[in-house]
Amino acid sequence: MTHIEQIDIKISTGKGGAFFIEPTDGGRLMIKSITKPEFEIIQSFLPDYYAYLLMNPNTCLSPILGIFKLKTAESDSVPPICFMLMRNVLDIDPTKLN
C-alpha cells in the first residue's frame, strides 16, 4: 500500500501542461491529466482499444484502465478535470516479454 507521502507529482513542461501522478517507488499505476478533446477521443476508441488489449496480452501499449471527469465546483464556469488511469509500462518485468 502506498502512503500519501510516497506520491510524487510530476508536472510536464509541455504546451498542454499535463500532469502525471505516480508513486516514487515505481508503482504499477499512474494518473495522467488529459484535455476535454483528448477525453472525448479516448472515450470514442476505448471499447476497441480494450478488445485489442484482450487479443494482444503481450502488447507494449500502456493499458488505459479508465478515464474520468472530476468536477471540483458546483458552478459550470469551472471546467472538470479530466484524467486517465493507466498501468505504468515502465513497471513491467522484462523477463516476461516475448
N, C-alpha and C positions, 0 to 999 in steps of 0.2 A: 504494500500500500504506500502510495506517495503522499507525503505530508506537504502542506501548503508551502512551507519554507524551501522545499526541493523543486518548486516550479520555477522555471526560467522563462521569461518572456523575451522573445526576440522580435524586434520591430524592423521590418525591411526598410531599406532606403530607396526602394523603387518608386516609380511615379505613382503607383496606386496606394502606397503606404500600408500595404497588408501587414498583418502581424501574425506571428507564429507563437504558439504556446506549447512547450514540451517539457517533460521532466529533465532536470540536469543530469540524472543518472542514465540518460539514453532513452529508456522507456519505449513502449510499443505504440503509443498513441500520440497524436498531435492535433492541435486545432489551428486552422488557418482561416483568417478572415477573407471574405470574398465580397465583391460588389453585388448590387442587386441584379445587373445584367448577367454576371457570372452565375449567380444563384439560379436564374431562370434558364440559362443554357444547360447547366449541370442537371437541373430538375428534368429537363426535356430528354436527356440521354441516359439518365441514371438507370432506368429499367434494362436497357440494352447493355449498359456497362456491367451491371450486376450479372446478367446472363453470360457475358463474356468471361467474367472472373470465375464463374462456376464451371465453364467449359475449359478454362485455361488456368488451373490452380497453380502452375509454376510461373505465371507471368511476373515480370519485374515491375509492372504498374503498381503504384501505391494504391491499395484499396481505399476507396471512399466509403466510410461506414455510415454516413448520414450527412444531410445538410439541414441547417436550422436558421430560423429568424428569431432574434431576441428583441422584443420590444422593451425599451428601457423607460418609456414615459407614456402616460395616458394620451398625450397630445399627438396628433398626426403630423405636427410640424417637426418632430424629432424622428428621423428615419430609423427603422430597426437595424440592428447589427446582424449581418448575415455571416455565417461561418460554416465550415465543414469539418467533420471529424474524420481523420484518416489514420491508417496504420502507418507507422514510421518505417519506410522501406530501408532505412539505414540500420534498423534493428533486426535484420534477417540473418540467420545463421548461414554463412557462405558454404558450409559443408552440405547443406540440404538443397543447394541449387543444382539443376541438371545442366 
